[in-house]
Amino acid sequence: MKKINSTILTLLALTTLSLLFVSSLHAQKQGPPARELGYYEGDIYRFSADLGIPQNVPPRVQGNVFLVVYPTNWQALGLVAPQCDPCDHLGDGITFDDFHDHVLDSIPGVPGYTALKHVSAILPNYSFLSGGNDPARDAAISQAYAYLLPATSVQAVNDLLDATAPDGTPLAVRNDLGIYIRLSVNGPVIKQAGR
């Protein structure tokens, strides 16, 4: 019964976050598109995110953008600051998921590119996300997860999702935020070496 209750609480919390994010996006519609930085195949691109689009996009015309959330103790782990340091996209105050990088699945000129993007968050698989409290396990998750950052490509995101924690559980989890943006890459490109 405890397992079901913690799962229900987690689902409610994630649903609430998604609703807050969508509400925040609709409130921002009146202003210009937000300018952000994002990785694509190891390089950094500047892009604008238009939030004022229908939130029901057919799968055949959508791509992906991933918010790769940093560990809660990223500074102590010696990581360089993420692209969002922090970005309160949800409008719920500064929380650990506000420290993240953006990873784009494609850019203009790449076959199959579409500007309509489905937004998902990639999170360290912390015990508190499922209603638990295991600081030792969470510290091990942070350490292993940090080793794979920054994730600068879809392959690196997949590597995070395919990796296992020291206890054999998934290292990272994907949270579909259930929102869509229109992404416009507006340069410049910053070339760099990375994952």
C-alpha positions in Angstrom: 0.0 0.0 0.0 2.9 2.4 0.8 4.4 1.8 -2.7 1.0 2.7 -4.3 0.7 5.8 -2.2 4.2 7.0 -3.0 3.6 6.4 -6.7 0.3 8.3 -6.6 2.0 11.2 -4.8 4.8 11.3 -7.3 2.4 11.3 -10.2 0.4 14.1 -8.6 3.5 16.1 -8.0 4.7 15.6 -11.6 1.3 16.5 -13.0 1.2 19.6 -10.8 4.6 20.7 -12.1 3.5 20.1 -15.7 0.4 22.2 -15.2 2.4 25.0 -13.5 4.8 24.9 -16.5 2.0 25.1 -19.0 0.4 27.9 -17.0 3.7 29.7 -16.9 4.1 29.3 -20.7 0.7 30.7 -21.4 1.4 33.7 -19.2 4.6 34.3 -21.1 2.9 34.3 -24.5 2.5 38.0 -24.5 6.2 38.7 -24.6 8.9 37.9 -27.2 10.1 34.3 -27.5 12.7 33.3 -24.8 16.3 33.2 -26.0 18.1 30.1 -24.8 21.2 28.1 -25.4 21.1 24.4 -26.4 23.4 21.6 -27.4 23.2 19.8 -30.7 25.9 17.2 -31.5 28.4 18.8 -29.2 28.0 22.4 -30.4 26.0 25.2 -28.7 23.3 26.9 -30.6 21.2 30.0 -29.6 17.5 29.5 -30.1 14.2 31.0 -29.4 11.3 29.1 -28.0 7.8 30.2 -29.0 5.4 29.0 -26.3 2.2 30.2 -27.9 1.4 27.1 -30.1 -1.3 24.5 -29.8 -0.5 22.0 -27.1 -1.7 19.0 -29.2 0.9 18.3 -32.0 0.7 15.2 -34.1 3.7 12.9 -33.5 4.8 12.9 -37.1 5.6 16.6 -37.1 7.3 16.9 -33.7 10.9 16.6 -32.6 12.3 16.6 -29.1 14.1 19.0 -26.8 15.5 17.6 -23.5 16.0 19.5 -20.3 19.0 17.6 -18.8 18.7 18.4 -15.1 21.9 18.6 -13.0 22.5 16.8 -9.8 21.4 18.6 -6.6 25.0 19.1 -5.6 26.5 19.8 -9.0 28.8 22.5 -7.7 30.4 20.3 -5.1 30.9 17.6 -7.8 33.1 20.1 -9.8 30.7 20.5 -12.7 30.7 23.7 -14.8 27.4 25.7 -14.4 24.6 24.4 -16.7 23.1 26.5 -19.4 20.2 27.4 -17.1 21.8 28.4 -13.8 18.9 28.6 -12.9 15.9 29.0 -15.3 12.6 28.9 -13.5 10.6 27.7 -16.5 7.8 26.4 -14.2 7.4 29.6 -12.3 7.4 27.7 -9.0 10.5 29.2 -7.4 14.0 27.9 -7.7 14.0 24.1 -7.4 16.7 21.5 -8.4 15.3 21.0 -11.9 15.9 24.7 -12.7 19.6 23.9 -13.1 19.7 22.2 -16.5 21.0 22.1 -20.1 18.9 21.9 -23.3 19.7 19.2 -25.8 18.1 19.6 -29.3 17.4 16.5 -31.5 17.9 18.4 -34.7 18.6 21.9 -36.2 17.6 23.5 -39.6 19.3 21.8 -42.5 19.3 18.3 -40.8 17.0 15.9 -42.7 13.7 15.5 -40.9 14.1 18.7 -38.9 10.9 20.2 -37.5 10.6 23.3 -35.4 7.8 21.8 -33.3 9.5 20.2 -30.2 8.1 18.0 -27.5 9.7 18.9 -24.1 11.0 16.2 -21.7 13.1 16.5 -18.6 15.9 14.0 -17.9 16.4 13.7 -14.1 18.8 11.9 -11.8 16.8 8.9 -10.4 16.7 10.3 -6.9 14.7 8.4 -4.2 12.7 11.5 -3.3 11.2 11.5 -6.8 9.3 8.3 -5.9 8.5 9.3 -2.3 11.6 7.7 -0.7 14.4 9.1 1.4 17.8 7.4 0.8 20.6 10.1 1.0 23.4 7.5 0.6 21.8 6.1 -2.6 21.0 9.7 -3.9 24.7 10.7 -3.3 25.8 7.7 -5.4 23.3 8.6 -8.1 24.7 12.2 -8.2 28.2 11.0 -8.5 27.5 8.5 -11.3 25.2 10.9 -13.1 27.7 13.8 -12.9 30.3 11.7 -14.6 28.1 11.6 -17.8 27.6 15.4 -17.9 27.4 17.6 -19.9 25.2 15.6 -22.2 25.6 17.5 -25.5 23.8 15.3 -27.9 20.8 13.0 -28.1 23.2 10.0 -27.9 24.6 11.4 -24.6 21.0 11.7 -23.4 20.3 8.1 -24.4 23.5 7.1 -22.6 22.2 8.7 -19.4 18.9 6.9 -19.8 20.6 3.6 -20.5 23.0 3.8 -17.6 22.5 2.0 -14.3 23.2 3.3 -10.8 25.5 1.4 -8.5 22.5 -0.4 -7.0 21.4 -1.6 -10.5 18.4 0.7 -10.8 18.2 3.2 -13.7 20.6 6.2 -13.3 18.2 8.7 -14.9 14.5 9.0 -15.6 12.7 10.8 -18.4 9.7 12.9 -17.4 7.5 13.9 -20.3 6.3 17.4 -19.5 3.5 17.1 -22.0 4.2 20.5 -23.6 5.3 21.6 -27.0 7.3 24.6 -28.3 8.2 26.1 -31.7 12.0 26.3 -31.7 13.8 28.7 -34.0 17.6 28.4 -34.1 18.9 31.9 -34.5 22.7 31.4 -34.0 25.4 31.9 -33.5 27.0 28.5 -33.2 29.6 28.0 -30.6 31.8 25.0 -31.6 33.2 22.9 -28.8 34.3 19.4 -28.0 31.9 17.4 -25.9 29.8 14.3 -25.5 
